[in-house]
Amino acid sequence: AHPVRPKTENLAAITAAGGQMPDRVRAHTPREFGRGAVTDGFFSAYAVFLVLVLAASAVRVAVLPALARAREEGTFGSVLGSYVLALGIVALPALALGVFANEWTAAQLAGGLPGSAQETAAEALVYLVPAAVAQLFAALCASALAAYDSYATAAAAFALGSALGLAVILWRVDDDGIVACAWGPLANSVVALGIPLTAVALRADWGRRAPLEVSSRFADLARAVTLPIVLQAFFVVCLRFASGLGTGAVTSFTYAYFVASALVAVTASSLGLVSSVPLSRSVLSDERASRHVVSTALVSFAAVAAAAGVFALVGEPIIRAALGPAYAGDAGGEIGRLIVLLGPWMAASIGVTITFPLLFVVGRDRRLPLLAIAALLLHVALTWAAADVFELDGVALALTVS
């Protein structure tokens, strides 16, 4: 019932059909993947992509003040080069686990799911992890441009990459199944990296030579990404416990999380990012910081509250229309209910997202790793207990509390 890319066991059927994929293994649209083991496996792998992409967002925020100051001091090239090498320390192990040890990694991510789910996860990781690594370096290039008060080039690259990624998915999904949904992000990331990288090479004033400070820049990035990665790891932990609640639970929770996190990203994340460079060039008083957080949060809260209200009233019809008949009735209602339950999580995430860049502007980020470790340990315990008592609703509630 859930079409996948044909494996070796399908070759006889394909040969018998004259080289064409028979209908029983053909996927006509992404909506026809339905809700089951294959989608659960794909989203288990996609969680890794989300973790690294969130780390990319944190990189953008963390390096902006340093790059803006380096431009004024004439050491832009050395600081940027140090950050590139520091990111490589993270990128190489991620590529090794996602590309060369993908089957082992998939077994850890989808251990509670059927074998078909683990196969799907392993295949998707080969494309999703390089895509995520490219996003890390794309974020660094976007921040380098932002240090020159240039935002349009990176924005156009991300928009063009998204359009190309969607086109790749729609082009190949009929013939290759759900793995095409991993090719799309890879195509997206190539464009998102290529255009800003070219723009940086043409525009940047590299300044005077200075020693590369890889260790200190890596420490900056580690402090920057630890908390955002752990906050995203909350989601991975949630999926691990959801995988023990029956087939389809991982898919339902993932779709609800996508909607909730998108609302936070398009409001709070964008406003927090654009304000980082101007704030780093001025004196940030307590009063100005408070006013910035409160006023920006109010704008974001309005969008979140409206969306939660809509899904509370008519969530099931919206989900059914967007995702297809497999999500009619209880399945669509479950996703709508989860989005509403994630409403408080969205509010808390807005507060964190808006305040987070200010920590790097004023240099008060040293305690973030300790906070991250404590929060992760708390979240594992909470999710374990909440899933046991309230099942999938408990997983959403645990995410909010953590």
PyMOL commands that set and color helices and strands:
alter all, ss='L'
color gray80, all
select helices_A, chain A and resi 8-16+23-25+30-33+37-73+76-100+102-109+115-146+152-203+214-245+249-274+276-280+286-323+325-327+330-341+343-361+368-401
alter helices_A, ss='H'
color red, helices_A
deselect
rebuild
show_as cartoon
